[in-house]
Amino acid sequence: MTVFAVEYVYVAESGALRDEARPAHRAWLGDLAEDGTLLASGPYGDGAGALLIFKSADEAELNDLLKQDPFAQAGVIAGIRTTEWDPIIGVLAAHVS
């Protein structure tokens, strides 16, 4: 499995839509964390986006998964940057194959 850093950039002025979709978004993320697919996630302090760390077989599989995010389905994500990442030191280092 490969570790990926995923950055979300939210649509400007989408706070109300995000608030509405947040319970489903967090439930979806919780399920992924429980099965080990999601290693960490959280919003940026300025509220403009979020960082999510995933394990996935490849980027195509990850992109298919990201389409299922309730935030994506609600149309509140303006952009996604997906980068293969190799955590060398720290608690996430154990997840690199």
N, CA, C and O atoms as a GROMACS GRO file, in nm:
protein
  388
    1MET      N    1   0.083  -0.118   0.000
    1MET     CA    2   0.000   0.000   0.000
    1MET      C    3   0.088   0.125   0.000
    1MET      O    4   0.199   0.125   0.054
    2THR      N    5   0.037   0.227  -0.061
    2THR     CA    6   0.107   0.354  -0.071
    2THR      C    7   0.035   0.457   0.015
    2THR      O    8  -0.088   0.455   0.026
    3VAL      N    9   0.112   0.546   0.076
    3VAL     CA   10   0.054   0.655   0.154
    3VAL      C   11   0.043   0.778   0.063
    3VAL      O   12   0.134   0.810  -0.012
    4PHE      N   13  -0.072   0.845   0.072
    4PHE     CA   14  -0.097   0.966  -0.006
    4PHE      C   15  -0.141   1.079   0.085
    4PHE      O   16  -0.220   1.059   0.177
    5ALA      N   17  -0.088   1.197   0.059
    5ALA     CA   18  -0.135   1.320   0.122
    5ALA      C   19  -0.234   1.383   0.025
    5ALA      O   20  -0.203   1.404  -0.093
    6VAL      N   21  -0.351   1.412   0.074
    6VAL     CA   22  -0.456   1.472  -0.009
    6VAL      C   23  -0.493   1.606   0.052
    6VAL      O   24  -0.527   1.616   0.170
    7GLU      N   25  -0.484   1.710  -0.029
    7GLU     CA   26  -0.522   1.844   0.015
    7GLU      C   27  -0.651   1.884  -0.054
    7GLU      O   28  -0.662   1.879  -0.176
    8TYR      N   29  -0.748   1.923   0.027
    8TYR     CA   30  -0.873   1.977  -0.025
    8TYR      C   31  -0.865   2.130  -0.017
    8TYR      O   32  -0.815   2.185   0.081
    9VAL      N   33  -0.914   2.196  -0.119
    9VAL     CA   34  -0.938   2.340  -0.116
    9VAL      C   35  -1.088   2.356  -0.131
    9VAL      O   36  -1.148   2.308  -0.228
   10TYR      N   37  -1.149   2.423  -0.035
   10TYR     CA   38  -1.294   2.438  -0.037
   10TYR      C   39  -1.339   2.554  -0.124
   10TYR      O   40  -1.267   2.654  -0.140
   11VAL      N   41  -1.457   2.541  -0.180
   11VAL     CA   42  -1.520   2.648  -0.255
   11VAL      C   43  -1.541   2.765  -0.159
   11VAL      O   44  -1.590   2.748  -0.047
   12ALA      N   45  -1.503   2.885  -0.204
   12ALA     CA   46  -1.524   3.005  -0.122
   12ALA      C   47  -1.672   3.019  -0.089
   12ALA      O   48  -1.759   2.988  -0.172
   13GLU      N   49  -1.700   3.066   0.030
   13GLU     CA   50  -1.838   3.090   0.075
   13GLU      C   51  -1.923   2.962   0.078
   13GLU      O   52  -2.045   2.968   0.060
   14SER      N   53  -1.858   2.847   0.101
   14SER     CA   54  -1.933   2.721   0.106
   14SER      C   55  -1.955   2.672   0.248
   14SER      O   56  -1.990   2.556   0.269
   15GLY      N   57  -1.934   2.759   0.346
   15GLY     CA   58  -1.944   2.719   0.485
   15GLY      C   59  -2.077   2.656   0.522
   15GLY      O   60  -2.080   2.555   0.593
   16ALA      N   61  -2.186   2.712   0.475
   16ALA     CA   62  -2.319   2.659   0.509
   16ALA      C   63  -2.339   2.520   0.449
   16ALA      O   64  -2.394   2.431   0.514
   17LEU      N   65  -2.294   2.502   0.326
   17LEU     CA   66  -2.306   2.370   0.262
   17LEU      C   67  -2.218   2.268   0.333
   17LEU      O   68  -2.257   2.152   0.350
   18ARG      N   69  -2.098   2.310   0.373
   18ARG     CA   70  -2.009   2.219   0.447
   18ARG      C   71  -2.070   2.182   0.582
   18ARG      O   72  -2.064   2.066   0.623
   19ASP      N   73  -2.129   2.279   0.649
   19ASP     CA   74  -2.194   2.250   0.777
   19ASP      C   75  -2.303   2.145   0.760
   19ASP      O   76  -2.318   2.056   0.844
   20GLU      N   77  -2.378   2.157   0.652
   20GLU     CA   78  -2.486   2.063   0.625
   20GLU      C   79  -2.434   1.922   0.594
   20GLU      O   80  -2.491   1.823   0.638
   21ALA      N   81  -2.324   1.915   0.517
   21ALA     CA   82  -2.269   1.786   0.475
   21ALA      C   83  -2.171   1.726   0.576
   21ALA      O   84  -2.135   1.609   0.566
   22ARG      N   85  -2.127   1.806   0.674
   22ARG     CA   86  -2.022   1.761   0.766
   22ARG      C   87  -2.054   1.632   0.842
   22ARG      O   88  -1.966   1.547   0.852
   23PRO      N   89  -2.175   1.613   0.895
   23PRO     CA   90  -2.200   1.486   0.966
   23PRO      C   91  -2.177   1.363   0.877
   23PRO      O   92  -2.117   1.266   0.921
   24ALA      N   93  -2.225   1.368   0.753
   24ALA     CA   94  -2.206   1.255   0.662
   24ALA      C   95  -2.058   1.242   0.623
   24ALA      O   96  -2.006   1.131   0.612
   25HIS      N   97  -1.992   1.355   0.602
   25HIS     CA   98  -1.849   1.356   0.568
   25HIS      C   99  -1.768   1.291   0.679
   25HIS      O  100  -1.681   1.208   0.653
   26ARG      N  101  -1.795   1.330   0.803
   26ARG     CA  102  -1.719   1.274   0.916
   26ARG      C  103  -1.752   1.127   0.939
   26ARG      O  104  -1.665   1.050   0.978
   27ALA      N  105  -1.875   1.087   0.917
   27ALA     CA  106  -1.910   0.945   0.928
   27ALA      C  107  -1.836   0.864   0.823
   27ALA      O  108  -1.784   0.756   0.853
   28TRP      N  109  -1.829   0.916   0.701
   28TRP     CA  110  -1.756   0.850   0.592
   28TRP      C  111  -1.609   0.838   0.628
   28TRP      O  112  -1.549   0.731   0.613
   29LEU      N  113  -1.549   0.947   0.677
   29LEU     CA  114  -1.409   0.944   0.718
   29LEU      C  115  -1.388   0.847   0.835
   29LEU      O  116  -1.288   0.776   0.838
   30GLY      N  117  -1.480   0.845   0.929
   30GLY     CA  118  -1.469   0.755   1.043
   30GLY      C  119  -1.466   0.609   1.000
   30GLY      O  120  -1.389   0.530   1.054
   31ASP      N  121  -1.550   0.574   0.904
   31ASP     CA  122  -1.550   0.437   0.853
   31ASP      C  123  -1.415   0.404   0.787
   31ASP      O  124  -1.362   0.294   0.804
   32LEU      N  125  -1.361   0.500   0.712
   32LEU     CA  126  -1.232   0.477   0.646
   32LEU      C  127  -1.118   0.466   0.747
   32LEU      O  128  -1.025   0.389   0.728
   33ALA      N  129  -1.126   0.543   0.855
   33ALA     CA  130  -1.025   0.534   0.961
   33ALA      C  131  -1.034   0.400   1.030
   33ALA      O  132  -0.933   0.338   1.063
   34GLU      N  133  -1.156   0.356   1.053
   34GLU     CA  134  -1.177   0.228   1.121
   34GLU      C  135  -1.119   0.112   1.041
   34GLU      O  136  -1.064   0.018   1.099
   35ASP      N  137  -1.131   0.117   0.909
   35ASP     CA  138  -1.077   0.006   0.829
   35ASP      C  139  -0.930   0.026   0.790
   35ASP      O  140  -0.873  -0.057   0.720
   36GLY      N  141  -0.869   0.137   0.836
   36GLY     CA  142  -0.726   0.158   0.812
   36GLY      C  143  -0.691   0.229   0.683
   36GLY      O  144  -0.573   0.247   0.652
   37THR      N  145  -0.791   0.270   0.606
   37THR     CA  146  -0.765   0.340   0.481
   37THR      C  147  -0.726   0.485   0.506
   37THR      O  148  -0.637   0.537   0.439
   38LEU      N  149  -0.791   0.550   0.601
   38LEU     CA  150  -0.760   0.688   0.639
   38LEU      C  151  -0.672   0.686   0.762
   38LEU      O  152  -0.709   0.628   0.864
   39LEU      N  153  -0.556   0.749   0.754
   39LEU     CA  154  -0.462   0.752   0.867
   39LEU      C  155  -0.481   0.876   0.952
   39LEU      O  156  -0.461   0.870   1.074
   40ALA      N  157  -0.518   0.988   0.891
   40ALA     CA  158  -0.537   1.113   0.964
   40ALA      C  159  -0.610   1.210   0.873
   40ALA      O  160  -0.602   1.202   0.751
   41SER      N  161  -0.683   1.303   0.936
   41SER     CA  162  -0.747   1.409   0.857
   41SER      C  163  -0.784   1.523   0.950
   41SER      O  164  -0.799   1.506   1.071
   42GLY      N  165  -0.799   1.639   0.890
   42GLY     CA  166  -0.844   1.754   0.965
   42GLY      C  167  -0.838   1.880   0.881
   42GLY      O  168  -0.763   1.888   0.784
   43PRO      N  169  -0.920   1.979   0.920
   43PRO     CA  170  -0.924   2.104   0.845
   43PRO      C  171  -0.804   2.192   0.876
   43PRO      O  172  -0.744   2.182   0.983
   44TYR      N  173  -0.771   2.279   0.783
   44TYR     CA  174  -0.670   2.381   0.807
   44TYR      C  175  -0.729   2.487   0.900
   44TYR      O  176  -0.850   2.508   0.903
   45GLY      N  177  -0.644   2.552   0.974
   45GLY     CA  178  -0.688   2.651   1.071
   45GLY      C  179  -0.763   2.768   1.011
   45GLY      O  180  -0.847   2.829   1.078
   46ASP      N  181  -0.734   2.800   0.885
   46ASP     CA  182  -0.802   2.913   0.822
   46ASP      C  183  -0.937   2.875   0.761
   46ASP      O  184  -1.008   2.961   0.709
   47GLY      N  185  -0.973   2.746   0.766
   47GLY     CA  186  -1.101   2.700   0.714
   47GLY      C  187  -1.110   2.691   0.564
   47GLY      O  188  -1.218   2.665   0.510
   48ALA      N  189  -0.999   2.712   0.494
   48ALA     CA  190  -1.002   2.713   0.348
   48ALA      C  191  -0.987   2.575   0.285
   48ALA      O  192  -1.003   2.560   0.164
   49GLY      N  193  -0.956   2.474   0.368
   49GLY     CA  194  -0.934   2.341   0.313
   49GLY      C  195  -0.899   2.244   0.423
   49GLY      O  196  -0.920   2.271   0.542
   50ALA      N  197  -0.845   2.128   0.382
   50ALA     CA  198  -0.812   2.023   0.478
   50ALA      C  199  -0.700   1.937   0.423
   50ALA      O  200  -0.673   1.935   0.303
   51LEU      N  201  -0.636   1.865   0.514
   51LEU     CA  202  -0.534   1.767   0.479
   51LEU      C  203  -0.583   1.631   0.525
   51LEU      O  204  -0.628   1.614   0.638
   52LEU      N  205  -0.573   1.533   0.436
   52LEU     CA  206  -0.614   1.396   0.466
   52LEU      C  207  -0.500   1.304   0.425
   52LEU      O  208  -0.439   1.322   0.319
   53ILE      N  209  -0.471   1.205   0.508
   53ILE     CA  210  -0.364   1.109   0.479
   53ILE      C  211  -0.429   0.972   0.462
   53ILE      O  212  -0.494   0.922   0.554
   54PHE      N  213  -0.410   0.911   0.344
   54PHE     CA  214  -0.471   0.783   0.310
   54PHE      C  215  -0.366   0.678   0.278
   54PHE      O  216  -0.254   0.710   0.239
   55LYS      N  217  -0.405   0.552   0.295
   55LYS     CA  218  -0.333   0.438   0.238
   55LYS      C  219  -0.419   0.385   0.125
   55LYS      O  220  -0.540   0.368   0.140
   56SER      N  221  -0.356   0.358   0.010
   56SER     CA  222  -0.430   0.308  -0.104
   56SER      C  223  -0.336   0.227  -0.193
   56SER      O  224  -0.215   0.248  -0.192
   57ALA      N  225  -0.392   0.135  -0.269
   57ALA     CA  226  -0.311   0.055  -0.362
   57ALA      C  227  -0.247   0.144  -0.467
   57ALA      O  228  -0.131   0.123  -0.505
   58ASP      N  229  -0.322   0.243  -0.515
   58ASP     CA  230  -0.268   0.335  -0.617
   58ASP      C  231  -0.355   0.460  -0.622
   58ASP      O  232  -0.459   0.468  -0.557
   59GLU      N  233  -0.310   0.556  -0.700
   59GLU     CA  234  -0.380   0.685  -0.706
   59GLU      C  235  -0.517   0.673  -0.772
   59GLU      O  236  -0.609   0.745  -0.733
   60ALA      N  237  -0.531   0.585  -0.869
   60ALA     CA  238  -0.662   0.568  -0.935
   60ALA      C  239  -0.766   0.517  -0.835
   60ALA      O  240  -0.879   0.565  -0.833
   61GLU      N  241  -0.727   0.420  -0.753
   61GLU     CA  242  -0.818   0.369  -0.651
   61GLU      C  243  -0.855   0.479  -0.551
   61GLU      O  244  -0.971   0.491  -0.511
   62LEU      N  245  -0.756   0.559  -0.512
   62LEU     CA  246  -0.781   0.668  -0.419
   62LEU      C  247  -0.876   0.772  -0.481
   62LEU      O  248  -0.968   0.818  -0.414
   63ASN      N  249  -0.854   0.807  -0.606
   63ASN     CA  250  -0.941   0.905  -0.671
   63ASN      C  251  -1.085   0.856  -0.678
   63ASN      O  252  -1.179   0.935  -0.661
   64ASP      N  253  -1.105   0.727  -0.703
   64ASP     CA  254  -1.240   0.670  -0.703
   64ASP      C  255  -1.303   0.682  -0.564
   64ASP      O  256  -1.421   0.713  -0.551
   65LEU      N  257  -1.222   0.658  -0.462
   65LEU     CA  258  -1.270   0.669  -0.325
   65LEU      C  259  -1.309   0.814  -0.291
   65LEU      O  260  -1.414   0.837  -0.229
   66LEU      N  261  -1.227   0.910  -0.331
   66LEU     CA  262  -1.253   1.050  -0.299
   66LEU      C  263  -1.383   1.101  -0.360
   66LEU      O  264  -1.445   1.192  -0.305
   67LYS      N  265  -1.424   1.043  -0.470
   67LYS     CA  266  -1.551   1.082  -0.533
   67LYS      C  267  -1.670   1.047  -0.445
   67LYS      O  268  -1.779   1.102  -0.460
   68GLN      N  269  -1.650   0.953  -0.351
   68GLN     CA  270  -1.757   0.910  -0.262
   68GLN      C  271  -1.773   1.001  -0.140
   68GLN      O  272  -1.870   0.988  -0.065
   69ASP      N  273  -1.678   1.092  -0.120
   69ASP     CA  274  -1.683   1.182  -0.005
   69ASP      C  275  -1.809   1.268  -0.013
   69ASP      O  276  -1.833   1.332  -0.116
   70PRO      N  277  -1.890   1.272   0.094
   70PRO     CA  278  -2.008   1.359   0.092
   70PRO      C  279  -1.975   1.505   0.064
   70PRO      O  280  -2.059   1.576   0.008
   71PHE      N  281  -1.857   1.553   0.100
   71PHE     CA  282  -1.818   1.688   0.063
   71PHE      C  283  -1.806   1.701  -0.089
   71PHE      O  284  -1.849   1.802  -0.145
   72ALA      N  285  -1.750   1.602  -0.155
   72ALA     CA  286  -1.739   1.605  -0.302
   72ALA      C  287  -1.879   1.602  -0.363
   72ALA      O  288  -1.907   1.676  -0.457
   73GLN      N  289  -1.964   1.518  -0.310
   73GLN     CA  290  -2.100   1.507  -0.363
   73GLN      C  291  -2.181   1.634  -0.339
   73GLN      O  292  -2.273   1.664  -0.416
   74ALA      N  293  -2.148   1.709  -0.233
   74ALA     CA  294  -2.217   1.835  -0.204
   74ALA      C  295  -2.160   1.951  -0.286
   74ALA      O  296  -2.218   2.060  -0.287
   75GLY      N  297  -2.049   1.928  -0.355
   75GLY     CA  298  -1.991   2.032  -0.440
   75GLY      C  299  -1.916   2.141  -0.366
   75GLY      O  300  -1.909   2.254  -0.413
   76VAL      N  301  -1.860   2.109  -0.249
   76VAL     CA  302  -1.790   2.211  -0.171
   76VAL      C  303  -1.638   2.206  -0.187
   76VAL      O  304  -1.567   2.287  -0.127
   77ILE      N  305  -1.588   2.114  -0.268
   77ILE     CA  306  -1.444   2.104  -0.290
   77ILE      C  307  -1.410   2.167  -0.424
   77ILE      O  308  -1.455   2.120  -0.529
   78ALA      N  309  -1.330   2.274  -0.420
   78ALA     CA  310  -1.291   2.344  -0.543
   78ALA      C  311  -1.172   2.277  -0.609
   78ALA      O  312  -1.159   2.282  -0.731
   79GLY      N  313  -1.085   2.215  -0.530
   79GLY     CA  314  -0.966   2.153  -0.585
   79GLY      C  315  -0.912   2.047  -0.492
   79GLY      O  316  -0.928   2.055  -0.370
   80ILE      N  317  -0.847   1.948  -0.552
   80ILE     CA  318  -0.784   1.839  -0.477
   80ILE      C  319  -0.643   1.821  -0.531
   80ILE      O  320  -0.622   1.812  -0.652
   81ARG      N  321  -0.547   1.816  -0.440
   81ARG     CA  322  -0.409   1.784  -0.478
   81ARG      C  323  -0.373   1.654  -0.407
   81ARG      O  324  -0.377   1.646  -0.285
   82THR      N  325  -0.337   1.554  -0.485
   82THR     CA  326  -0.301   1.423  -0.432
   82THR      C  327  -0.153   1.400  -0.460
   82THR      O  328  -0.108   1.410  -0.574
   83THR      N  329  -0.079   1.367  -0.354
   83THR     CA  330   0.065   1.348  -0.366
   83THR      C  331   0.105   1.220  -0.295
   83THR      O  332   0.071   1.199  -0.178
   84GLU      N  333   0.179   1.132  -0.364
   84GLU     CA  334   0.235   1.015  -0.298
   84GLU      C  335   0.335   1.065  -0.194
   84GLU      O  336   0.416   1.154  -0.222
   85TRP      N  337   0.328   1.006  -0.075
   85TRP     CA  338   0.408   1.057   0.035
   85TRP      C  339   0.475   0.942   0.110
   85TRP      O  340   0.413   0.838   0.131
   86ASP      N  341   0.600   0.961   0.149
   86ASP     CA  342   0.676   0.860   0.222
   86ASP      C  343   0.711   0.911   0.361
   86ASP      O  344   0.817   0.970   0.380
   87PRO      N  345   0.623   0.890   0.459
   87PRO     CA  346   0.657   0.933   0.595
   87PRO      C  347   0.771   0.845   0.648
   87PRO      O  348   0.755   0.724   0.663
   88ILE      N  349   0.884   0.905   0.674
   88ILE     CA  350   1.004   0.831   0.715
   88ILE      C  351   1.016   0.823   0.866
   88ILE      O  352   1.061   0.722   0.920
   89ILE      N  353   0.978   0.930   0.934
   89ILE     CA  354   0.993   0.937   1.079
   89ILE      C  355   0.858   0.968   1.141
   89ILE      O  356   0.783   1.049   1.087
   90GLY      N  357   0.826   0.906   1.251
   90GLY     CA  358   0.702   0.933   1.323
   90GLY      C  359   0.603   0.819   1.314
   90GLY      O  360   0.632   0.713   1.258
   91VAL      N  361   0.487   0.842   1.371
   91VAL     CA  362   0.388   0.735   1.383
   91VAL      C  363   0.334   0.685   1.249
   91VAL      O  364   0.288   0.571   1.240
   92LEU      N  365   0.339   0.766   1.146
   92LEU     CA  366   0.288   0.723   1.015
   92LEU      C  367   0.390   0.643   0.936
   92LEU      O  368   0.355   0.582   0.835
   93ALA      N  369   0.516   0.642   0.978
   93ALA     CA  370   0.621   0.573   0.905
   93ALA      C  371   0.594   0.422   0.894
   93ALA      O  372   0.637   0.359   0.798
   94ALA      N  373   0.524   0.366   0.989
   94ALA     CA  374   0.496   0.224   0.989
   94ALA      C  375   0.401   0.184   0.876
   94ALA      O  376   0.387   0.066   0.847
   95HIS      N  377   0.337   0.279   0.812
   95HIS     CA  378   0.239   0.250   0.708
   95HIS      C  379   0.296   0.248   0.568
   95HIS      O  380   0.224   0.219   0.472
   96VAL      N  381   0.424   0.278   0.554
   96VAL     CA  382   0.488   0.275   0.422
   96VAL      C  383   0.526   0.132   0.390
   96VAL      O  384   0.586   0.062   0.472
   97SER      N  385   0.491   0.088   0.270
   97SER     CA  386   0.526  -0.051   0.231
   97SER      C  387   0.644  -0.054   0.138
   97SER      O  388   0.686  -0.161   0.096
   0.00000   0.00000   0.00000
